[in-house]
Amino acid sequence: MFERLLPEGTVVAEGPIGEGGGHDALLPEERPLLAGAVAARRREFVAGRRYARQALAALGLTGVAIPSGPGREPRWPPGVTGSITHCRGYCAAAVGWRRTVGSLGIDLELEESLGPDVERLVCSPAERRHAARLRPSGVAWTTVVFSAKESLYKAWFPLTGRWLDFHQAEVEIDPGRGAFVVSLTAPARAALGAGGRVHGRFLLEGGYVATVAVISGSGA
Ligand SMILES: CC(C)(COP(=O)(O)OP(=O)(O)OC[C@H]1O[C@@H](n2cnc3c(N)ncnc32)[C@H](O)[C@@H]1OP(=O)(O)O)[C@@H](O)C(=O)NCCC(=O)NCCS
């Protein structure tokens, strides 16, 4: 799914989450992160690390531990950007060199309506009007907006170490190109420093919404 969305220079490994949730699939630095976790969380975490290691191997990095930071962000090896997502039995991990890709975020959601309350939390009135005008009708466009913002956050956090509110970003979707652009509020743009353009792509497939966001100009 993500292969078709990701920029050149990125490697993705993706597939079913599967049943294996054992500690033996993790490296010692990663095991404490699952203390007290329920079985479903163990399985998704292990799948994320398994696919992430497959993807890193394609960059020539083998046997690398991927612990999580205080914001739950994956800690990639130096010079690497990457992102992990899991949703209803499916998992993907994408990585690339920061100097070529920038900062990467990926997200997967079920293609279902958010419902009016969540929609108001996630989308501005302008985004809701924009989503209502998009064609084909019947697509859960506000879920695409939501997923785009989740992808954005995963690319944003490793660069800034800061929380980003849903209303600090405005998503505009181009259905024909399977693309979106994110406009950040002025303080959020300032937090990114120079550059900080955010472009993304999306795909609706098999009942899922998949999105990728790339913050370019952040490669140093
Ligand atoms: C962190 C968040 C984006 C995760 O998304 P999700 O749809 O719940 O779950 P996913 O399965 O797609 O992604 C989970 C993975 O995201 C990654 N992740 C979690 N926190 C992260 C962070 N701060 N930065 C980067 N990646 C992060 C992790 O790899 C995690 O999997 P792991 O714990 O197994 O390693 C979401 O829970 C969240 O907090 N959202 C609110 C912030 C936000 O989106 N703001 C909108 C900005 S416009």
The ligand as an SDF file (V2000), in Angstrom:
LIG
                    3D

 48 50  0  0  0  0  0  0  0  0999 V2000
    1.0070    9.4620   17.9760 C   0  0  0  0  0  0  0  0  0  0  0  0
   -0.1880    9.2480   17.0770 C   0  0  0  0  0  0  0  0  0  0  0  0
   -0.0410   10.1460   15.8390 C   0  0  0  0  0  0  0  0  0  0  0  0
   -0.2000    7.7730   16.6340 C   0  0  0  0  0  0  0  0  0  0  0  0
   -1.1480    7.5090   15.6460 O   0  0  0  0  0  0  0  0  0  0  0  0
   -2.2190    6.3200   15.7840 P   0  0  0  0  0  0  0  0  0  0  0  0
   -3.1220    6.3910   14.5800 O   0  0  0  0  0  0  0  0  0  0  0  0
   -2.8320    6.3770   17.1430 O   0  0  0  0  0  0  0  0  0  0  0  0
   -1.4100    4.9640   15.7350 O   0  0  0  0  0  0  0  0  0  0  0  0
   -0.4740    4.3270   14.5870 P   0  0  0  0  0  0  0  0  0  0  0  0
   -0.5170    2.8600   14.7690 O   0  0  0  0  0  0  0  0  0  0  0  0
   -0.7790    4.8460   13.2340 O   0  0  0  0  0  0  0  0  0  0  0  0
    0.9560    4.8620   14.9960 O   0  0  0  0  0  0  0  0  0  0  0  0
    1.5990    4.4270   16.1560 C   0  0  0  0  0  0  0  0  0  0  0  0
    3.0750    4.6150   15.9690 C   0  0  0  0  0  0  0  0  0  0  0  0
    3.3360    6.0040   15.7820 O   0  0  0  0  0  0  0  0  0  0  0  0
    4.6550    6.2500   16.2310 C   0  0  0  0  0  0  0  0  0  0  0  0
    4.6330    7.4000   17.1080 N   0  0  0  0  0  0  0  0  0  0  0  0
    4.0120    7.5140   18.3010 C   0  0  0  0  0  0  0  0  0  0  0  0
    4.2430    8.7280   18.8420 N   0  0  0  0  0  0  0  0  0  0  0  0
    5.0210    9.3860   17.9500 C   0  0  0  0  0  0  0  0  0  0  0  0
    5.5970   10.6860   17.9430 C   0  0  0  0  0  0  0  0  0  0  0  0
    5.4390   11.5330   18.9630 N   0  0  0  0  0  0  0  0  0  0  0  0
    6.3510   11.0460   16.8740 N   0  0  0  0  0  0  0  0  0  0  0  0
    6.5390   10.1960   15.8320 C   0  0  0  0  0  0  0  0  0  0  0  0
    6.0150    8.9400   15.7870 N   0  0  0  0  0  0  0  0  0  0  0  0
    5.2650    8.5530   16.8510 C   0  0  0  0  0  0  0  0  0  0  0  0
    5.1530    5.0050   16.9650 C   0  0  0  0  0  0  0  0  0  0  0  0
    6.0250    4.3020   16.1030 O   0  0  0  0  0  0  0  0  0  0  0  0
    3.8680    4.2160   17.1750 C   0  0  0  0  0  0  0  0  0  0  0  0
    4.0240    2.8310   17.1660 O   0  0  0  0  0  0  0  0  0  0  0  0
    4.8860    2.0680   18.2960 P   0  0  0  0  0  0  0  0  0  0  0  0
    4.5100    2.6840   19.6100 O   0  0  0  0  0  0  0  0  0  0  0  0
    4.4790    0.6450   18.1350 O   0  0  0  0  0  0  0  0  0  0  0  0
    6.3280    2.3420   17.9390 O   0  0  0  0  0  0  0  0  0  0  0  0
   -1.5330    9.5820   17.7880 C   0  0  0  0  0  0  0  0  0  0  0  0
   -1.8050    8.6360   18.7800 O   0  0  0  0  0  0  0  0  0  0  0  0
   -1.5560   10.9480   18.4440 C   0  0  0  0  0  0  0  0  0  0  0  0
   -1.1090   11.1560   19.5560 O   0  0  0  0  0  0  0  0  0  0  0  0
   -2.1580   11.9460   17.7450 N   0  0  0  0  0  0  0  0  0  0  0  0
   -2.3420   13.2620   18.2920 C   0  0  0  0  0  0  0  0  0  0  0  0
   -1.3360   14.2420   17.7510 C   0  0  0  0  0  0  0  0  0  0  0  0
   -1.7320   14.7090   16.3980 C   0  0  0  0  0  0  0  0  0  0  0  0
   -1.9530   13.8940   15.5140 O   0  0  0  0  0  0  0  0  0  0  0  0
   -1.8350   16.0230   16.2080 N   0  0  0  0  0  0  0  0  0  0  0  0
   -2.3030   16.5360   14.9660 C   0  0  0  0  0  0  0  0  0  0  0  0
   -1.3290   17.4720   14.3730 C   0  0  0  0  0  0  0  0  0  0  0  0
   -2.0710   18.3990   13.0720 S   0  0  0  0  0  0  0  0  0  0  0  0
  1  2  1  0
  2  3  1  0
  2  4  1  0
  2 36  1  0
  4  5  1  0
  5  6  1  0
  6  7  2  0
  6  8  1  0
  6  9  1  0
  9 10  1  0
 10 11  2  0
 10 12  1  0
 10 13  1  0
 13 14  1  0
 14 15  1  0
 15 16  1  0
 15 30  1  0
 16 17  1  0
 17 18  1  0
 17 28  1  0
 18 19  1  0
 18 27  1  0
 19 20  2  0
 20 21  1  0
 21 22  1  0
 21 27  2  0
 22 23  1  0
 22 24  2  0
 24 25  1  0
 25 26  2  0
 26 27  1  0
 28 29  1  0
 28 30  1  0
 30 31  1  0
 31 32  1  0
 32 33  2  0
 32 34  1  0
 32 35  1  0
 36 37  1  0
 36 38  1  0
 38 39  2  0
 38 40  1  0
 40 41  1  0
 41 42  1  0
 42 43  1  0
 43 44  2  0
 43 45  1  0
 45 46  1  0
 46 47  1  0
 47 48  1  0
M  END
$$$$
